[in-house]
Amino acid sequence: MAGLEPLYAWARAAVSRPQDALICGVHWELVRHGYRCLGAGDQPGPDERKSELLPAGWEANKEVYTLRYKSVDDARELLLKAIMVEDSMILNVMDRSSQKVADVTLTVANYINPEHLDDFHKLYKNTEELRTRIASGIIAPLGAPAEKAKKEPEKKDPDLHYDPLRVPPRQPAGTRAPSWPSPSSPFAVGGADLDPFGGRSGGMIVDPLRSGVPQPGIDPSSGIPGRLPPGAVPPGARFDPFGPLGAGRSGPDPDHLPPPGYDDMFM
């Protein structure tokens, strides 16, 4: 309960009974949830200001503690009455603007060690339970101030397939390959090798399909019957055919013919 220790040190001189220490704990939980104390008693006094400290005379009546609070956004004003009934403290809180009422009953011995009023580190016990009781029994029914109301951010469904290091997905098989500029310009030679995004033409690797000579009906991305299935060659990729492409080509592959004069020893 961060912040309660300096508050208790400040109020220690007025603490004479275990219920006084419990009021300090309750007060600090209200402060933590966005409320500030205006003063003691049912009626406002002159020159009241919101404060995180307990007001003067807060412990005057050991049977009924009466404190007034105001939210940091000035939207709510609470009247707290802590009534002692034997060994229990009944917290009755009313929101004066909405007339809503909330109450919680606390057993003092469950949260305070009466023999350690001078030792803060041994005084309080079950602090998490105390915080939960106040939050669920008082803060939740009356509503937290706007400054303290936590709004859950909108959560977007994570893209489980997103990977910043992954190469962009290929085009589906059957789609048209991107248009390639004509490589006939002498200034385009080697341009693609200098472009890290691959958006230019003119690389140093010769691509027979984009050499400037029309090749009607040839689309390796759609597959080569008897040789490559559809999608084996990514759309737009360089592809060096390893056999005759298309039924319209006649004659042997030039690579199958010997060079001129290959058998002339003087060539």
VENDANOR-V946118 format. One record per backbone hydrogen bond with DSSP energy under -0.5 kcal/mol. CO is the residue of the C=O (numbers start at 1). NH is the residue of the N-H. If there is no record, write none. Layout:
((CO | NH) (CO | NH))
This chain:
((1 | 4) (1 | 5) (3 | 7) (4 | 8) (5 | 9) (6 | 10) (7 | 11) (8 | 12) (11 | 14) (11 | 15) (12 | 15) (14 | 16) (17 | 20) (17 | 21) (18 | 22) (19 | 23) (20 | 24) (21 | 25) (22 | 26) (23 | 27) (24 | 28) (25 | 29) (26 | 30) (27 | 31) (28 | 32) (29 | 33) (30 | 35) (31 | 34) (33 | 145) (34 | 72) (36 | 70) (37 | 51) (39 | 68) (45 | 48) (51 | 37) (55 | 58) (57 | 60) (60 | 62) (63 | 84) (65 | 82) (66 | 41) (67 | 80) (68 | 38) (68 | 39) (69 | 78) (70 | 36) (71 | 74) (76 | 71) (77 | 96) (78 | 69) (78 | 80) (79 | 81) (79 | 94) (80 | 67) (81 | 83) (81 | 92) (82 | 65) (83 | 85) (83 | 90) (85 | 88) (87 | 108) (88 | 85) (89 | 91) (89 | 106) (90 | 83) (90 | 92) (91 | 93) (91 | 104) (92 | 81) (93 | 102) (94 | 79) (94 | 96) (95 | 99) (100 | 95) (102 | 93) (104 | 91) (104 | 106) (106 | 89) (106 | 108) (107 | 110) (108 | 111) (108 | 112) (111 | 125) (112 | 114) (113 | 116) (114 | 117) (116 | 119) (118 | 120) (119 | 122) (119 | 123) (120 | 123) (120 | 124) (123 | 113) (126 | 130) (127 | 131) (128 | 132) (129 | 133) (130 | 134) (131 | 135) (132 | 136) (133 | 137) (134 | 138) (134 | 139) (135 | 140) (138 | 142) (139 | 143) (145 | 148) (145 | 149) (149 | 151) (150 | 152) (154 | 156) (158 | 160) (159 | 162) (163 | 166) (172 | 175) (182 | 185) (185 | 188) (186 | 189) (188 | 191) (190 | 194) (191 | 194) (192 | 195) (194 | 196) (195 | 198) (202 | 190) (202 | 191) (204 | 206) (206 | 208) (207 | 210) (208 | 211) (212 | 214) (215 | 218) (217 | 219) (219 | 222) (220 | 223) (220 | 233) (221 | 231) (223 | 225) (224 | 227) (224 | 228) (228 | 224) (229 | 232) (232 | 234) (234 | 237) (239 | 209) (239 | 241) (244 | 246) (246 | 249) (253 | 256) (254 | 257) (259 | 262) (261 | 264) (263 | 265) (264 | 267))
